[in-house]
């Protein structure tokens, strides 16, 4: 809704009110629906603040360094604003005035949108077009900014955030939840109070593994304690970017809150040439007054409906070759794995690393052949087409592994184009994985084109190829782009990621039916920037089932289950060396996109029979896990087990997974599983599925398996259950019965 000086964007449960003051647009209100937008704006403007520009109601939607409205020329609490630019004439200030503000109401599936054009008063060709969009079918707002100018020479951008919310009156206590980690230990949940007068900075600097150090997401609880799963007030946000990024959270002494997020430059400002438009990454946010669970569900729904390719389609059960055979590939060996895949009921067989390179550059280890995307004729004398035929015969789709951003020095690619890799002039190259891996100079359009063409040709060479795993196993460690030249080296970080996005967009357009996986040495690329192109992400190279309980819990805060590849691997696990039962491994993987990553030949007959049953159950129930709403019932951070509930969109079916983590017999009684999200008036029959392998005890974990209760009773009283000591687990199916 647009009035002269107010814009109101609404999602089903929340609203964002912008108000025009002093020539610019300001954040007037972010909250639950209710009240007249103009009145909300008037109340926000009148708030009595002692010491900064919010007193004047000028929490600009895109504050810049040097604005005449900020206190002493600075925007609140951060001297740099969301944007800091040095103009062609050396002026370092930006002072916006509004050139236009256009509102378009929601139409069809398209969200309502407002586009504000700001121009600098002293350099009117320097503009920022800021968009806000609100979805009518999920509680998510999107915002993005485009920068452009026609000055005499380049403008240097030392800060170029996508989003900067300065707000007063939200509250006086805040808690910040973020995800932090490293290789093989991704997505650890950390939550702390954002103390008064302090600033917290989150970010990732690798250029590639953007979701390891921290992942580009947050949940900020408003109030004296962190929000709970189904209660409390939360602002959740995510930067849709797969490169270097930074988010800042500042709690002013006078209780204003400042949240900013954007792509970061690590080696000097971004140089924007006249006449070029710089599209900054999208930022999405959700406001929930019904706890963190509602914020997660909103982001999951948004990702499935408005971001991911094939977001609503069922994901196939995959068998991936990596943990089973590593680089030791041959047609015979892979066909034997395919036989196993078929016996287990898998639907897609993925040939991971090791299928490419030839002669001296054959990919027999991690140091050779990367970048040469043609099959190894020694391993596959007839090419990959015969393998595709074998897959087809077994009713399996086929997938292949690629690493588009990198190459080995020992490759035909880099031997013939040594200047296509990142390198600082006059310095030796730092070599990474396998002793020879380097990152390609993706800012260079010729390199991007060559990478696209090579992968496109490889995909076309395999008839029926329908899955592509995209990996990235090095970081930007040579801080020079030969193509960018001496003046624009600061553009390396942004242009690298933008270059990658261009390759991915071209691949998607050329192969719209292929499913893509985003992987970066495990969960290094678990973000909404990647999921704009990919159907799924690899959650972690650590496939130890116990560790996966924690990793998946972390990702589930923001990323939907249908996108989270979760594979059953061999026991003891090769990372954690911990053993776990096949049942436990399946129960853990049930809450993502189920896959298998082991040599089926090594399973016993009993294990094969059990795994086949589990795969069949998963296929039957996957619409619930992959397309349903997630309710997190019990946190593995607060107790000794994780419990998740998935409810199908029509609420006729639901699935509960409960996975213990090293419980001790003395740990005592467990709180019943209270199930929100069911239809209170429907009656549900409960059934514990796939109890145990043949020959093992068939104990149920709840005496109510097989019984029927109303949704209202299950929400209010919950299901009493028991978990054995160690790593015990179970899965419960609930199906509405006709009354
Ligand atoms: C990375 C991935 C693994 C596997 C290997 C192959 O580590 O995360 O899943 O694909 O590369 O080299």
Boltz pocket constraint, residues with backbone or C-beta under 6 A from the ligand:
constraints:
  - pocket:
      binder: B
      contacts: [[A, 322], [A, 352], [A, 353], [A, 401], [A, 471], [A, 473], [A, 519], [A, 520], [A, 521], [A, 522], [A, 538], [A, 541]]
      max_distance: 6.0
